[in-house]
Amino acid sequence: QVQLVASGGGLVQPGGSLRLSCTASGSIFSINSMGWYRHAPGKQRELVATITSDGVINYADSVKGRFTISGDNFKKTVHLQMNNLKPEDTAVYYCNADKVLENTDYVYGRLENEYDYWGQGTQVTVSS
């Protein structure tokens, strides 16, 4: 069974930094992309940053120049370095793994069985 475990987050003052990490575990053959989304009170969940297995990166405009996403395909891990944090970055951050194909499905040719998975969410609070 595929699981995503996220770590990091916490309380930081404006202008501070935090680092989020997420690791996918299970019998995984491939992952198309991993990334982070966030959900602030009263708002819809929004994309923060994603990175594909080929290294293609996408950022939300609101975090460009401040956040950096990186990934390790072998370790099935993704990191989000968040610098110059602002109060509007306050949200629950969720790790996502997109189009995950498990080993069993690959072996039996069930390549259509690609699913998305979400981590448990980690709170990031930016406040003085």
N, C-alpha and C positions, 0 to 999 in steps of 0.2 A: 504494500500500500504506500502510495506517495504521500509524503508529509513535507511541509515547509516550516522551518523553525527560524524565527526572526529574533534578533537581539539588538541591543542598543536602545537609543531613545532616552528620554528623561526630561529634566527641567534645565533650561539654560537661559542666560540673559541675552537680550538683543545684541547681535554682533558676535555671539559665540558660535561654537561648532559642536556638531555631534556626528557620530558615524553609526550607520545602521548596517547590519549584516543579516544575510538570510542563506540558509543551506537547505537544499532539497535532498531528501533521503528516500530510499526505496529502490526497487528493481527498475531503474530508469535506463532506457536505451538512448533517448535523445530529448532535448528540450529546445523548442524554437527560440524562445526568448525568456528572459527574466526581468523583473522590474519592480518598481514601487508605485503605489497609488496612495492617496491620502483622502481622509474623510473628516472634514471639519463640521462642527455643529451648525445645523441650518443650511448646509451646502451639500451638493452632490459629490459623490466620490469622483476624484479627478486623477488623471495620470500625472506622475511626477517625472519619472524617467524610466526608460527601458533600454535593454541591450540585447541584441540577438546573438545567436551562436556564432555568427560571422563577424561580430564586433560592431554592428551598426547600432548607433546610439540615438535616442530621441529624448529630448527634454521638453518639459512644459516651459513656455515663455517666462513664466514667473520665477523660475529657478535657474535659468541659464546664467552662467557666469558665477554662480554661487554653489551649486551642487555638482558633484562629479560621481557618475556611476561607473563601476568596474565589475568585471566578472571573471570567473575561472570555470571554464567548461568542464575540466577534469574533476574539480571538486564540487561542481554544481552549486557554486556559491556566487552571490552577488552582494556588492557593497554599495552604500550610498554615503559619500562624504558630503556633509552639509556645512557650509561655511557662511559667515555673515547672516546668521539666522535672524528672521524678523518675526514679530508677533503674529503676522498673518500666515506664518508657516505652522502655527499650532494646529495639530490634527492628530488623528490616529493614522499611522502609516502601515500599509499592508503590502507584504511581499506577494508577488504573483509569478507563477511559472506558466507560460503559455504553450499550448500544443505539446504536452508531455506524452511521449510514447514509451510504454513499458516494455521490458525485455520480452516478456511472454508474447505480447501482441506482435512484436517485431518477428520473433521466431516463427510464429504461425501465420505471418503475412497479413495480420489484421492492421494494416497501416492506417486505416481510417479511424482507429481508436485513439485519437489524440485528444487529451482533455486539459482543461485549465485547472490550476490549483491555487489556493490562497493560504497565506500564513495567518497566524492568530491576531495580528495587529499589535503595534507598539505605539505608546503615547509619546508624542513630542510636544513639549510645552515651552514656548518662548515668552518669557515674562520677566520684568524687572521687579 
